[in-house]
Amino acid sequence: MVIIKQKNIPLPGKHGRPVITDVFFSEEGKNKPVLIFCHGYKGFKDWGAWNLMGEEFARRGFLFIKFNFAFNGGTLEEPIDFPDLDAFGENTYTKELDDLEVLLDWLTSEDSPYSEVADVTNIGLMGHSRGGGVVLVRAAEDRRIKKLITLAAVSDFGDRFPKGKELDAWEQKGIAYIENTRTKQQMPHLFEFYEDFKRNEERLTISRAAKELHIPVLIIHGSADPTVSIQDAHDLHDWIADSQLFVLEGSDHVFEASHPWNQTHLSDALGRIVDRVTGFLE
């Protein structure tokens, strides 16, 4: 089976930066269901085993799409890691929702390059970590989404902001930094990130969006996730009427993958996830 991989397609974003996109599909067959994957915080489309995951979904008959959020800190020339920290600092949740809309509009447009191979009436969204919260909000407001999968997703954006004196110091300085433990970069966040959240808090309240979902949702989480508590998965499961919860016992936030991922196969946990997601989407 030949897998076609079209990498680093620049879609014009709404805020002056491109949404850099990859598309994977097999040469065989038409009317492929679509699966769109969104990376998480300090993430990118080529992290770790995401390319292998895309190839595996393509082998199973899906048109698989992954992309970098326009302000994730990557560039068209260097889509891996974070060469543009200024852009990273300017990112907001609403920009990420806009990026996802750009991609959906492109895919479902009359002149979509995939209209011959993809069934754009059958779109699934899958998001990891913070991206899981983003896809959940998007799915609640976009009827083009038919099914949703969350991987180690957050259940509350507001809860992840600093509080008290730390929040005051951020407001005073207008910028705060968090170290990327892998790259050792000091990653900036403008205070506008928090202000944008407060301006759009109702829209960005994941519990509200979850309760408004009327599509099937598969919630996947590792029981030993040190980054996003397994309680977040239980909360989502409680809020979403048509949801399944799949807990991987002992698994971590990235399902035993890492970056770089030099193996030729998925981690055991990611292999199980691909199996479960395939069954759920079919």
N, C-alpha and C positions, 0 to 999 in steps of 0.2 A: 504493500500500500504506500503510495506516494503522498506525503504530507506537504502541502504548500504553506510556506511561512513568509508572510509579507510584513516586514519589520519597519518600524519608525516612520509611519505615515503621519505627516503633520496636518492635523485638522485645525482650521482657524478657530481659536478660542474667542470667548466674549470679552476678554479683558487684556487683549494685546499680546498674549502668549499662546503658542500652539498646544493642542492636546495630542501628544505623540502616542501613536496607536500601533498595535501589532494585531494581525489576523492570522489564525491557523485553521486550516481545513484540509480534508483529504480530497483527492481528485475524483473519488468515486461518489456517485449519487448527487441528488439535488434535494431541495426543500429541507435543508438541514436546520434543526432547532438551533437557536443562538444562545450562547452563554457568554455574558460579559463579566469580567473580573475586575474588581477595584482593590488596589493595594491600600495599606494602612499608613499610619503616622510614621514618618521617617522611612517610608517604604518607596519602592519603585517597581515598575512592571517586570524588570529583568532580575529581581532579587532571587537569590537562592534557587529553588526548584520550580519557580513559576513557569519557566519555559518548558521544562519536562512535563509539567502538569497540563499545559496548553496542548502539547503534542499528543498526550494521552487522550484528552477530550476530543481532539480532532480525529484520532484513530477510531473513537467510538461513535463517530458520525455527527459531531457538533461543529458548528462554526464558532470557534472560540476567539474572543476578543479580550485583550488586556491593554492597558494604557497608563501613561503617567498623568496624574493631575497636573494641570498647566503650571501650577506654582509649587510643585513638590521639590524644586531645587535642581532638577535635571535640565538638560538642554537637548536640542535636536542632535548636536554634535556629540554630546556626552550624556546619553540618557540614563547611565548607571551612576549611582551615588549623587553627590550634591555639589556640582561645580558652581551653581548660582545661588549662593546663600541669601542674597538680597531678595530674590523671588520667593524663596522658602519663607522668609520673614513676612512677606506680604500675603501669604495664603490665609484663607478663611473657609469655614464650612460652606458658606453660600457660593463661593467660587467653585468649590468641588461639586456642588449640586449643579451649577451651570455647566461645568465640564462634562458631566454625565449627560446632561440634556443635549449638548452639542453632539456628542457621540451617537445618542439615540436618534436625533434628527438626521444625521448623516446616513446612518444605517437604514432608516425607514423612508428616506426621500425617494422620489420617483427615479432619480438618476443614480441611485446607490450602485456602487460597483459590484455588489453581492446579490443583487436582485435575482440573478439566475441560479444561485446556489443556496441561498438562505431563505428560510421561512420566517419572515419578519413579523408574522402574527404570533410567533411562538418564541418569545424572548424571556430568558431567565437572567437574573442578576445575582452575582455572588460577590461579597465583600469581606475582606479580612480586617479585623481589629476596628480601628476608627472607620475604615472603609465599609465595615458591616453596618455601622450606624448610618453612614451616608446613603447606602443602597436602600436601607429600610425607609428613610425619609422620602427618598426619590420614588420608591415603589408605591408609597401611600398616595402620591400625587400624580402618578403617571400610569394611565390605563394600558400603555403598551407593554408593561411588565406583567407577565403571566405567572411566574414563579420566582421565589426568592430563597437564597441560601446565605446564611451568615457563618463566618469562620472566626471563632474567638472574638465575637463582636462586643463592643461597648454598648451599654444600655442607657447611658446618661452622659451627654456631652458636658453639661454644666458642672457636673460633679468633678470633672477632671481639671478644671481651672484652679489656680492657687486661690487661697482665701486670706482674709485678714491682712496682716502687715505685708505679707508677700505680694498680695494683690495691690496694695497701696504703693509699694515700691515700684512695681511694674508700671502702674499708671504714672507715677512721678517721673520715671526715667523715659517712659514711652517705648521701651524695648526691654526684653529679657532674653536670656540665653540658656539653652540646655545642651549639655554635652552629648554628642553621639559617641557612645562607648566603643563602637567598632572603628569609626573613622577618626575619632578624636577631634572632630570639628565642633566648634561652638555654634550651635544652630539658633538663629535669632527668631524671636516672635515679636512683631510690633503689637502695641496695646490695641491697635485697631482690630486684631483678631478677637479679642474679648468684647470690644464695643460692637462689632458686627454680630457676635453671638447674642448679646443683650437686645439689640434692635430686632433680631429675628428669632427671639427665644421660643415663641409659641411654635413656629414652624420647625425649629430644631429640637423640640422636646420629643425624644425617641418614644417615650411611653405613649404620648398622644398619637403619634404616627402608627405605632404598633397596634393600637386598639382600633384604628381605622382601616387596617389591612383586610382585604377580602379575597386574598389569593393564598395558595398553599405556601408555607414557609418551612424550611429545614434549618434548624439551629444546631450548629456543630461547635463543640468546645472541648478542650482538654481539661481533665479533672485537676491536673497539677499546673495549670497556667499561672505563672507568677506575675503576669503583667495585667491581665484582665480577669477578674475573679469569675469562677464558675457560677457565682450567684447572678452575674449579669445574664448568663444564658437562661437560668431558671426564671428570672424576671421577664425576659422576652417571651419565654414559653407561656408564662401566666397571662401576659397581655395579649398575645396573638391568638385569635380564635382557632384558625386552621394551621396549627404548627406541630412539627415533630422535633423532638430533642434527641440528638445523637452525641453522647458523651464518650470521649476516648479516654479510658482509664489510664492515668499516669502520664498523659501527653501534655506537652508544654504549649506556649503561645504560638509557636511556629511549627508545631506538629513534627518535631525532630528534624526539621530542615535547618539550614544555616546558609550564610553567604560568605564566600562563594560556595556553591554546591558542585563539587567536581565528580560526583558519581553519575552513572549512566541510568540510574533508576530512581524512582521516588522513595522517600522514607516509607516505612511500613504504615505509619499513620496516614500519610498523604495518599498512599495506595488505597487504603480503606475508605478514605474520604471520597476519592474519585469513584470508587464502586458505589458508595451510598448515594452520591449526588447523581450519578448516571441513572440509578434505579428510580430516584425521586423525580427526575426530569422526564423519564420515559413513562 
